[in-house]
Amino acid sequence: MHLSLEDAQARYPGAQAFAFGDSAALNAEILALVRAGRKTVTCDALAAFEARGEAAPQPGRIDIATDWAGQPVLALRTLTVQHMSFDEMTVELVADQGEFRDLAEWRRGYEAYLTRSGQFAPDVLMLVERFEVVEVFA
């Protein structure tokens, strides 16, 4: 039996629920990378959090990553948050994101992702989050 989102949030008071990616397939791919320990960094345009009505990650806060259906999968603790423009992304941060071979592939992938959400510009301000898995629900 799966834990409900309400039960997961009760376990971690103040936790925000969010889904990685912008499709069921991308969400599943990213959740698998996080579960496997290959992804410990994620990022998005800072303005995208406000556009989605989501609170931006805060160091020390534990949030709930859901699958595409909204079911809790992981509890993640934010370790660090940094802001940088899209064109300042580093090779080291790309490697810790887990899904890209190199910086060029990251730029192509994120330009497409940010364009789909109407957020792309070469100097768009990005929020870069480093996190750790606290609990696996499913």
N, C-alpha and C positions, 0 to 999 in steps of 0.2 A: 504494500500500500504506500502510495506516495504522500509525502507531507504536503499540506496545503500551503499556499503563499501566506495566508494569515498566520498559520502555525510557525512558519519559518521566520516571519517578521516578529512574532511574539518572542521567539528565541533570541532575536537580536534587535532589541528596541532601538528605534531610530533608523533602522535599515531601509534603504530605498530599493525598490525592485526595478530591474532593467533587463533588456534582452540585447545581447550582442548582435551586431550586423543589421542588415535591412531586408533579409529574406530568411525563410526557414532553412534553406541549405547553408547559407553563410553562418547563421546562428549555430547550427549543428556542428559545422566545421570548427568554429572558434571554441565552442564548449569542449569539444574533444581535445583540442590543443591545450586548453587550460587544465583539464583533468589529467592529461598526460605529463603536465609540468613543462611543456615546451613553450607556453605563452605566459609571460609574467608582466607584460607591458601592453597597454592598449591606448588608443587615442581617438579623438574626434575633434571637430571644430568646436571651439568654446561656445559659439553662438548656437550650435545645434542643441545643446542641453536646454537652453532657454526656449528654443523653438519647439522642442518636444515636451516642455513643461517638467523637465527633470532637474533635480538638484545636482550640481556638479559634485564629483567625488571629493572627499575631504580626508586628509591623512588621519589614520586611526579609526575611521568609520568602517563598519562592516555593512556591505550591501549584498543583496540577493540577486544572482544571475539566474534568469529563467530561460526555459526553452521557448520556442516560438508560440506555443499554446499558453504560455504564462505560468507554467508549473515550475516551482523552484528546483534548481539543479545544484547550485553551488553558493556557499557563503564566502565572500571575498573581502579581505581587509585591505584598504588602501594604505600603502606604505609611503608613497611620495606622489606629489602632483607638481608638474611644471608646465609653464606656458612657453610656447615657442611658435614662430611662424612656420608654416608648411615647408618653406624652402630652407629652414634651419635643422630639419630632422637629421639625426646622426646614424651612422652605420650600426653603432652599438645598440641604440634603442630599437632599430629595425630588427636586429638579430633577436632581441628579447621578445618581439611581438610574435615570433614563431611561424607566421604564415608566409613570409616573403624570403626569397633567395638573396636579395640584395636591395640596396637603396633605390636603384632604378625601378625594380619591380614594385617596391613600396609606393614610390611616387605615382606610377601608372595606376596601381590598385586604388590608392586613396584619392587620386584625382577623379577616377570614375565614381567611387563611393560618394565623395563630397559633391560631385556634380549632380548625382541622382537626388541628393537632398537640397540642392540649391545653395550650397555653402562654399563651393570651390572658388578660390583665388590663389595665385602663387604665394601670397603673403598672408593667407588666412591664419588667424590666431588659433593654434591647436592646444588642447589640454591633453597632456601626456601623463598617464597614470601607471605607476608601478604597484602591483598588488600581490597578495599571497592567498592561497586557498586556506580557509579556516575549517570548512565542513563541506562534504559531498553529500547531497540529499538523494540524488538519483543517478 
